[in-house]
Amino acid sequence: MKKIILLSFLSFGLNSVFAQNTPYWQQHVDYKMEVSMDVKTYQYKGKQELVYTNNSSDTLKKVYYHLFFNAFQPGSEMDARLHSIKDPDGRMVNKVKGADGKETKQSRIETLKPNEIGFLKITNFKQDGVTAQTKTSGTILEVTLAQPILPNSKTTFTLDFDGQVPVQIRRSGRNNSEGIELSMSQWYPKLAEFDFEGWHADPYIAREFHGVWGNFDVKITLDSAYTIGGSGYLQNKNEIGHGYQDAGVTVTYPKKTKTLTWHFIAPNVHDFTWAADKEYAHDIVKGPNDVDLHFFYKNNPKVAENWKKLEPMMVKVMDFYNKTVGAYPYKQYSFIQGGDGGMEYAMCTLMLGNGTFEGILGTATHELGHSWFQHILASNESKHPWMDEGFTTYIEDRVLNELAAKKEVNPFKGNYAAYYQLVQSGKEQPQTTHGDRYDENRPYSISSYVKGSIFLSQLAYVIGQDNLDATLKRYYNDFKFKHPTPNDIKRSAERVSGAELDWYLIDWAETANTIDYGIKDVADNAGKTTITLERIGRMPMPIDLTVEYTDGTSESFYIPLKMMNFMKPNPNPNVKRTVLDDWAWAQSNYNFTIDKNKTAIKKITIDPSGLMADVKAANNVFEVK
């Protein structure tokens, strides 16, 4: 999801599963759905057949489904959260004045009328043709199975569903502020994920998602005036038209047909999303590796100008991501004006379409990045939002800097500044905090997007940029189409670099410990100079230090961190570097001597790169005025 501003307790992850002599497994789903939408009432009816493969060693007696649209009802948990949180999402509240003239914020969900709410109602649920017992509790459907699902076996669920598309409050909905009629994300009964940790049947309160890998076969019937964009590959494009058909092929349906049935297949994904509007323009541009990049946007001159400029830029962005992380594995991606911020989905994004070109470019770049960090590397967004939001922010900042006319030496400076503000506010919570359970929205955003991004940019400081670049590729190749955990990115970095990094994951992602080093003393020592450093914060780090001399020369010193058992390659080969003895965490002070008099020193700087997130930079510099 696109950032509004500017982990993990599970450090055992997949590798502990291996350590227990249990092979890695993940569940599998095959969805077939047929849905018919009434564009006058915004209600729809559907049928779903789901073949569920239990690859676990557990016998399952229950399963759970997400019914996301039920969140958009007065009294829901999402509504309640808008009342209780100090800084509710501005898109989800209205400002109202009370009798005393004071302005308050009112939940937009609270004011929805019966024909404006969202709902999903499930009937006729059967398992292999036998009726199963269901119970709906808010946004979760609990199913007591007719027969337990044994390990390494399959079963087939069938159900009917009735839905109503809510007035758009957040992400999903109808008739939003940009006039898009249907933004259909989280619209169908979606099976919850069961993995080595158990069931992940989280209620839909505010945050993001976790899904089961599988294949989707979806048929959508609605008014023929509407154009649809979304996940998957359109199977009947020459019947549909709407800019999909092959060049020179005539659309075969009679022009007066009232409805069309769009048939999509989306292989090896964990969600399915679509949007529809009568005024969509539809462009197709060839991207890297012959990928079709689709662009759906409101067909008016002001919007079209920016979206036309966007198209060649996204070809460049995808090429950068392919080279930086790994090849995009599908043959299409769709940028869809959806009317509410930006949110990543399988093979597509729904995003704002109005505004400045720079804003649209930033949103599209971020959401495309989620194709790698969420829709190919499918970490649990609810439990570890920093893994997808932070890593996506990192590659977004890199590519936008690469494409900029004026490049920044450190394109992540803004992220560090936002993180320091969070620390100073006293509101930081560990990244092990579930996404729904942050006290406020802003600390959640900074922790997820910013501190998650710094996990990678700072890792370049710890193990070297080349090792980080290789780590991203290794991580992608080892865990694509899986559900990686925080331990997995750490282990990828360890395998590439040879460094021991458990301390890094623990302190950065599992605690609110901070980094704070300082230059404690610079003293004459018989014609030489002794420099004393101190570790003030709890979190340890290796130290890069540069000494600049009055004659215009400089040299660098590297102090390895003892618990890493690693020596980083020299990040600046053109500058002489001296590797000193390592620094053990338990020793709060460290000193070393250089072969020059103190009067020859102009400036001493800890971490001149600015990539170490030291929360008090003032004591990192000693300067002779």
WOWO-V705289 format. One record per pair of residues at least 12 apart in sequence whose ideal C-beta (glycine too) atoms are under 7 Angstrom apart, sorted by the first residue. I is the first residue (numbers start at 1). J is the second residue. D is the distance in whole Angstrom. If there is no record, write none. Layout:
BEGIN
I,J,D  I,J,D
END
This chain:
BEGIN
1,208,7  1,341,7  1,342,6  1,343,5  1,344,7  1,389,7  2,341,5  2,342,3  2,363,5  2,366,5  2,367,6  3,366,7  3,393,6  3,445,6  3,449,4  4,445,6  5,418,6  5,442,7  5,445,5  5,446,6  5,449,7  6,414,6  6,418,6  7,384,4  7,386,5  7,387,7  7,431,4  7,432,5  7,486,5  7,509,5  8,383,7  8,384,5  8,431,7  8,432,6  8,485,7  8,486,4  8,509,6  8,510,7  9,432,4  9,510,6  10,485,5  10,486,6  10,487,7  11,486,6  11,487,5  11,505,6  11,506,6  11,510,7  12,487,6  13,485,3  13,486,6  13,487,3  13,488,5  14,485,6  14,488,6  15,487,6  15,491,6  17,196,5  25,55,4  25,56,6  26,55,6  26,195,6  26,213,6  26,482,7  26,483,6  27,53,6  27,54,7  27,55,6  27,56,7  27,194,6  27,212,5  28,53,4  28,55,6  28,213,6  28,214,5  29,50,6  29,52,6  29,191,6  29,212,5  29,214,3  30,50,7  30,51,4  30,214,6  30,215,5  31,48,7  31,50,5  31,214,6  31,216,5  31,217,7  32,49,4  32,217,5  33,46,6  33,47,7  33,48,5  33,188,6  33,218,5  34,46,6  34,47,5  34,219,5  35,220,5  36,221,4  37,220,7  37,221,7  37,222,4  39,222,6  39,223,5  39,226,7  42,164,6  42,165,4  42,174,5  43,163,7  43,164,5  44,163,5  45,162,6  46,161,5  46,188,7  47,160,6  48,158,7  48,159,5  48,161,7  48,188,7  48,189,6  49,156,7  49,158,5  50,157,5  50,191,6  51,154,6  51,156,5  52,149,7  52,154,7  52,155,6  52,157,6  52,191,7  53,154,5  54,149,5  54,151,6  54,152,7  54,153,6  55,152,7  56,151,6  56,194,7  57,151,5  58,151,7  59,148,5  59,149,7  59,150,6  59,151,6  60,148,6  60,149,4  61,145,6  61,148,5  62,142,6  62,143,6  62,144,6  62,145,6  63,143,5  63,145,7  63,191,7  64,140,6  64,141,7  64,142,6  64,192,4  64,199,6  64,201,4  65,141,4  65,189,5  65,190,6  65,191,6  65,192,6  66,139,6  66,140,7  66,190,4  66,192,6  66,204,7  67,120,4  67,136,7  67,139,5  67,140,7  67,141,6  67,189,6  68,139,6  68,186,3  68,204,5  69,118,4  69,119,6  69,120,5  69,163,6  69,166,6  69,172,7  69,186,7  69,187,7  70,118,7  70,119,6  70,120,6  70,138,6  70,139,5  71,139,5  71,204,4  72,109,6  72,112,7  72,117,6  72,118,4  72,166,4  72,169,6  73,117,5  73,118,7  73,119,7  74,109,6  74,110,5  74,112,6  76,109,7  76,138,6  77,138,6  77,203,5  77,205,5  78,109,6  78,204,6  78,205,5  78,206,6  79,107,5  79,109,4  79,110,6  81,205,5  81,206,6  82,107,4  82,109,7  83,107,6  85,440,6  85,441,7  86,440,5  87,440,5  87,441,5  87,442,6  88,105,6  89,170,7  89,441,6  91,170,6  91,340,7  92,107,7  92,108,6  92,169,6  92,170,6  93,105,4  93,106,6  93,107,6  93,108,6  94,106,5  94,108,6  108,169,5  109,169,6  112,166,7  112,167,6  116,166,6  116,167,4  117,164,7  117,166,6  118,164,6  118,165,6  118,166,3  119,163,6  119,164,5  120,161,6  120,163,5  120,189,6  121,161,7  121,162,5  122,134,6  122,136,7  122,141,6  122,159,5  122,161,5  122,189,6  123,160,5  124,159,6  124,160,5  125,143,6  125,159,5  126,158,5  127,145,6  127,146,5  127,147,7  127,155,6  127,157,6  128,155,6  128,156,6  130,146,4  131,146,7  132,144,6  132,145,6  132,146,5  138,203,5  139,203,5  139,204,4  140,201,5  140,203,6  141,189,7  159,189,6  161,189,6  163,187,7  165,182,6  168,183,6  168,339,6  168,340,6  170,340,6  171,185,5  171,186,7  171,340,6  171,343,5  172,184,7  172,185,5  172,186,5  172,187,6  176,339,3  176,340,6  177,339,6  178,298,7  178,337,6  178,339,4  178,352,7  178,353,6  178,354,6  179,298,7  180,275,7  180,277,5  180,337,6  180,338,6  180,339,4  181,276,6  181,277,5  181,278,7  182,275,6  182,276,4  182,277,7  183,275,5  183,338,4  183,339,6  183,340,7  183,350,5  184,273,6  184,274,5  184,275,6  185,273,4  185,343,7  185,345,6  185,350,6  190,211,7  191,212,6  193,210,5  193,211,6  193,212,5  195,483,6  200,380,7  202,382,5  205,436,5  206,436,6  207,381,7  207,382,6  207,385,7  207,435,4  207,436,5  208,381,4  208,382,6  208,385,6  208,435,6  209,381,5  209,382,7  210,380,5  210,381,6  210,382,6  211,270,3  211,271,5  212,270,6  213,268,7  213,270,5  213,481,6  214,270,7  215,267,5  215,268,7  216,231,7  216,232,6  216,265,7  216,266,4  216,269,7  216,272,4  217,265,5  218,232,7  218,264,5  218,272,6  219,261,5  219,263,5  220,261,7  220,262,5  220,274,7  221,259,5  221,261,4  222,259,6  222,276,6  223,258,7  223,259,6  224,257,5  224,258,6  224,259,6  224,260,4  225,278,5  226,276,4  226,277,6  226,278,6  227,242,4  227,276,7  227,277,7  227,280,4  227,282,6  227,296,7  228,262,5  228,274,5  228,276,5  229,274,7  229,275,6  229,294,6  229,296,4  229,334,5  229,336,5  229,348,7  230,264,7  230,273,5  230,274,3  230,275,6  230,334,6  230,348,5  231,264,7  231,266,5  231,269,6  231,272,5  231,273,5  231,274,7  231,345,6  231,346,4  231,347,5  231,348,6  232,264,4  232,265,5  232,266,3  232,272,7  232,347,6  233,264,7  233,265,6  233,332,6  234,262,7  234,264,6  235,263,4  235,264,7  235,265,6  236,263,5  238,251,7  238,252,6  239,251,7  239,252,5  239,253,5  240,260,6  240,262,6  242,282,6  243,282,3  266,346,6  266,347,7  268,481,6  269,346,4  269,347,7  269,375,7  270,346,7  270,378,6  271,345,6  271,346,5  272,346,6  273,345,4  273,346,7  273,348,6  273,350,7  275,336,5  275,338,5  275,350,6  279,298,6  279,299,5  280,296,5  280,297,7  280,299,7  281,297,6  281,299,4  281,304,6  282,294,7  282,296,6  283,295,4  283,311,6  285,311,5  285,315,6  287,315,5  287,318,5  288,315,7  288,318,5  288,319,5  288,322,6  289,327,6  289,328,7  291,318,7  291,328,6  291,331,6  291,332,6  291,333,6  292,331,6  292,332,5  293,314,6  293,315,7  293,333,6  294,332,6  294,334,4  294,335,7  295,307,6  295,311,6  295,335,5  296,334,7  296,336,5  296,337,6  297,337,4  297,353,5  298,337,6  298,353,6  303,353,5  303,354,6  306,357,5  306,360,5  307,353,7  309,357,6  310,360,6  310,361,6  310,364,6  313,361,6  314,335,7  314,364,6  314,368,7  316,403,6  317,365,5  317,368,6  317,399,5  318,368,6  320,399,4  320,402,6  321,368,7  321,369,6  321,372,6  321,395,6  321,399,7  324,395,6  324,398,7  324,472,6  325,372,5  325,395,7  325,472,5  325,473,7  325,476,5  326,473,6  326,476,4  326,477,6  326,480,7  328,371,6  329,376,7  330,347,5  332,347,6  333,347,6  333,348,7  333,368,7  333,371,7  334,347,7  334,348,4  335,349,6  335,351,7  335,364,6  336,348,6  336,349,7  336,350,5  337,351,7  337,353,3  338,350,3  338,351,6  339,352,7  342,363,4  342,366,6  342,367,5  344,367,5  344,370,3  344,374,6  344,375,6  346,375,5  349,367,4  349,368,7  351,363,5  351,364,6  351,367,6  362,400,7  365,396,5  365,399,6  365,400,6  366,392,6  366,393,7  366,396,5  369,392,4  369,395,5  369,396,5  370,388,6  370,392,5  372,476,7  373,388,5  373,391,4  373,392,5  374,388,4  376,480,5  376,481,7  377,476,7  377,479,6  377,480,6  377,484,6  378,482,7  378,483,5  379,483,7  379,484,5  379,485,7  380,483,7  381,435,7  382,434,6  382,435,5  383,434,6  384,486,6  385,435,5  385,448,4  386,431,5  386,447,6  386,448,5  386,451,6  386,452,3  386,455,7  386,509,7  387,452,7  387,486,6  389,448,4  389,449,5  389,452,6  390,448,6  390,449,6  390,451,7  390,452,2  390,453,5  390,455,6  391,452,6  391,456,6  393,449,5  393,452,7  393,453,4  394,453,4  394,456,4  394,457,6  397,411,5  397,412,6  397,453,7  398,411,7  410,609,7  410,610,5  410,611,7  412,453,7  412,457,5  413,610,7  415,450,5  415,453,5  415,454,6  416,454,7  416,610,7  416,613,6  418,446,5  418,450,5  419,446,6  419,450,5  419,451,5  419,454,6  419,613,6  420,615,6  422,443,6  422,446,4  423,514,6  423,615,5  427,439,7  427,440,6  427,443,5  428,443,6  428,447,7  428,512,5  429,443,6  429,447,7  429,512,7  430,510,6  430,511,6  430,512,5  431,447,6  431,451,7  431,509,4  432,510,5  454,613,5  455,508,6  455,509,7  456,468,7  457,611,6  458,611,6  458,612,6  458,613,6  459,493,6  460,611,6  461,609,6  461,611,4  461,612,5  462,504,6  462,542,6  463,493,6  463,497,4  463,499,5  463,568,6  464,568,5  464,569,5  464,571,6  466,569,7  467,496,6  467,497,4  470,496,5  471,492,5  471,493,4  471,496,5  474,492,5  474,495,6  474,496,5  475,488,7  475,489,5  475,492,4  478,492,6  486,505,6  486,509,6  490,505,5  497,566,7  498,566,6  499,564,5  499,566,4  500,563,7  500,564,5  500,565,5  500,566,7  503,540,6  503,563,5  507,539,4  508,539,7  513,537,7  513,538,4  513,539,4  514,537,4  514,538,7  514,539,6  514,615,5  515,537,5  515,539,5  515,541,6  515,612,6  515,613,6  515,614,5  515,615,6  516,536,4  516,537,3  516,614,6  516,615,5  516,616,5  517,533,6  517,534,7  517,535,6  517,536,7  517,541,7  517,543,7  517,606,6  517,614,6  517,620,7  518,533,7  518,534,5  518,536,6  518,619,3  518,620,7  519,531,7  519,533,6  519,604,6  519,606,7  519,619,6  519,620,7  519,622,5  520,532,4  520,533,6  520,534,4  520,589,7  522,598,6  522,604,7  522,622,5  524,597,7  524,598,5  525,593,6  527,597,6  528,593,5  528,594,6  528,595,6  528,596,7  529,593,7  529,594,5  529,596,6  529,597,7  529,598,5  529,601,6  530,591,6  530,593,5  531,591,6  531,592,6  531,594,7  531,604,7  532,589,6  532,591,4  533,589,7  533,590,5  534,588,6  534,589,5  535,588,5  537,615,7  540,561,6  540,563,7  540,585,4  541,561,6  541,612,6  542,559,6  542,560,5  542,561,4  542,564,6  542,568,7  543,559,4  543,583,7  543,606,6  544,556,6  544,558,6  544,607,5  544,609,7  545,557,5  545,604,7  545,605,7  545,606,5  546,605,5  546,608,5  547,594,7  547,601,6  547,604,5  548,602,5  548,603,4  549,596,7  549,600,5  549,601,6  549,602,6  550,600,6  550,602,5  554,575,6  555,575,7  555,576,5  555,578,7  556,572,7  556,575,5  556,577,5  557,578,5  557,580,6  558,577,6  558,579,5  558,580,7  559,580,5  559,582,7  559,583,5  559,590,7  560,582,4  561,582,7  561,583,6  562,582,4  562,583,6  562,584,4  563,585,6  567,579,6  580,592,5  601,624,6  602,624,6  603,621,7  603,622,7  603,623,5  604,622,4  605,620,6  605,621,5  606,620,4  607,620,7
END
